[in-house]
Amino acid sequence: MLPPKMPSRRRFSIQMNKDLRDVLQPIHVRAFHFLQRNLGSGLSYNSHIEHVVEHPITDMEAFINLLKCALGTGCLAMPRAYYNAGWLLGLISTILLGSFVVYAMHVLLNDINSLCKRHKFSTLNYSETMELAVLNGPQWLQPLGKLLACQVDVFLCVYHFGVDCVYVVFVAKSVKELGDIYLRPIDIRFYMALLTLPLLLTFLIRDLKYLVPFAIVSNMLMLTSFAIICTYIFCNLPSLEERRAVQVWTHYPLVFGTILFAIESVGMILTLRMNMQKPEHYLGTFGILNRAMFIVIAFYAAFGFFGYWQYGDATASSILNNLPINEILPQCVRAMLALAIFFSYALQGYVAIEIIWRNYMLPRLVDNATRSLEYLVRMAMVIASVLCGIAYPDFGLLLSLVGSFCLAQVGLIYPGIINLCVCYDQGYGRFKLLFFRSLAFIVVGLGGGIAGTVTSLALMREQLKDNEN
C-alpha cells in the first residue's frame, strides 16, 4: 500500500495479472532467464512497467557515455593521490574504495527497482527515490523525506557544476601552456573567458542521445593521450624501493576525495540507466555498469601506481606538469586532452540541468515560455562555471574538495539511508547484515567526506595566504 504522503507522479504503470505476464514474456526471456539475470541484469524483466524515453540510448551508447564520464581529469591526479598515500596504500585504496562505491551504486539501483515494482512506477530519479524510501522507513524519519530529497538534488547539482568548473580550469590551463610557447604569455583568466562561447554552443544540446558523438570523439582523444603519457611513465623506471609504500596519514583524506572524484559519477550513472532502451542490461555480473567500472578502476590503479613510481616526490597535482613541455608529444597530449575535456563539458552539466529544469522550473512555467527559458538557464550555468573557475583556478585542490564534499553524500551516505528505509518493513536479513552494510556506507561516507573536505579547505586557505604574501 502506498504511504499517505507519497510524492505525486505523472508516470504510472499498468499492473498486469501474473499468469498473463508470464504468457506474454518472450520465449527467449523464459528460456534463458538464468543467463539474463546473472549476465545482464539486476533489474528484472517487468512487462507491467512501461519504460518510455523520448530519445532512448542503446547499450553501446550507454557504455561509451559511462566510460567518458569516468575517464576524465581525475585520472591525471591519480599519481598525486598515490604520492599522498604511498604506492601500496594507494593501490589498496583505489581497488577497495572503487569497488565499494560501485557496490553502493548497485545497491541504490536495486533499491530504485524495488520501489518501482512495489509502487508500480515506470522509473524513479534519485530525489524521488529518497523521498519514497523515507516514507517507507521508520516513522520518526518520514517528516524529513522532502528535505532529504531536496538535499539529493542540491548535492548532485553542486557536484556536476563543480566538475564543469574543474573542466573549465583544466582546458584553460592547457591552452595557456601552449599559448605561452607559441604566443606571448597571457593571464589564464583571459583563456577562461574565451572558452565561454564555445562551451555555450555545446551546452545548448538538449538530448543525451545527441551527445554520444561528442563522447566518442572525447574517448578516442583521451585514449590516445593516455597512451602517449604511458610512454613517458614506463620509460626508465627507477627502483620501486625508492618510493614509499605507505606515506604519513596527514594527507590521506585528499586521497579519498581524489579517488571518489575520479571514479564516481553517480548522477550520470542513474541518468544513463533512465534513458536506456533496455535498462535491464545495466546491472548484473557482466552488465554495462560492471564492465565499464572494471575497466576504469583497473586503469586508474595502474596509471596512479606507475605515475608515482616514475616521478616519486616530484609528482605534480596533474601528471601533465611532469611531462617536458618543450617537446612536441607532450604538447599534442595537452591539446588532445583539452579538446577531450571540452567535449565532455556538456555531458557532465546535463545532470544538473535536468534536475534544475525538470524538477523545479518546468512544472511552474507555461508551455510557450519553456524552450527559450531553458536555453537561458543553460547559458547562465556556463557563465557561472567560468566565473567560478576564474575565482579559484587551482586544479588539484578544487578536484579533491568537490569529490570529498559532494560524492561522499550522494555516492555513499544517501544510498545507505535509502537502503535502510527500503529494507525497514521486510527486515535486514540474518544477523542484520543488510543493516550493517547500509551503516558501513554511511560511516565511510561521513568519515571520508568530513576529513577530505576539512583537509582540502585548510590547504586552499594556506594557498590563498601564500598568494596574498
C-alpha angles and dihedrals in degrees: 000000000000118000113255092243096045113153116256117252134193095205118069130168130220116245113228130204109262095232092048091047091053090051093050095050111108114258093241090057092052094042096048100030093130094053092045092051096047103033102036118014152038085171101080123219107272112179091179090066115079110209107196121181123174095217107012122195126223126240092260092049090051090049092050093047092047092052090048093053093048098041101065143109091315089075091063090058096050096091088055089051088055089050089055093046106029123249097274097044089042092055092047092046095048095050097040098040092041092051091044095056092044089052089050088054090052090052091048094049092047090050090052090052091047092053091046091054094042095051100027099245123152092220142339130211123220099269093044089051091052094049095046093044092052090050087056092047135076115329094237090057098048097085088060094059098101093042093052091045090053091048090054091055092045095051093045091051093045091049097049091041088051090051090053090050090052089049092053090051093047096048092045093049092049093049091046092053090054093042092053089057100047100023134030118288113272131183112268090233089066090058090049090053091050090055093061098085098044090047090050091055094054093041092058089071103106105188124073092216092062091054091064094088089054090051092050093051091044093051092050092050092046094050092048091048094049090048090056092045090052090057087062094041095052095043114108097341112200123228112293088226087073090065125074117246092202126021129201113286099238094093098033093102087065087059090057093053094043094051092046091049092047098048108025126078102154097166093055092042090059095039093053092051091051092051099047126113089220109025089172088076093060101082134034132090093296098022125135094266095052094044093050096043093046089058092045097048094044092049094046092049092051094042094050093044097050093039091058091041090057101043104024115177090001092064109132128216086257116031089220087076089062093058119091103262094202094062122091098232096055089047090053089049091054092049094048094046092048090053092045093052090044089058090048095056096085093046093056093044092050092081095051092048092048090054097043096042105037100034102039114013108032096058090056098050136083116243099249093057100049107088099046093044092050090056089051090053090050091050091049091053093051092049091047093051091050091050091050090050090051091049095053116013099176107127104192101045093040089054093049093046093052092047096047098042102041109022094050086060103043097029101046117001099049095043087053093051092047092050092049090054097042092053094042097095097038097043133245099268131241114349086358090276093159090054093053090045091056090043089054090055090052097044095048091045093049096044097044095039096051094043093046094046094048093047093047093048092048092052091045089053091051091050092050090052091049091050091051091051 
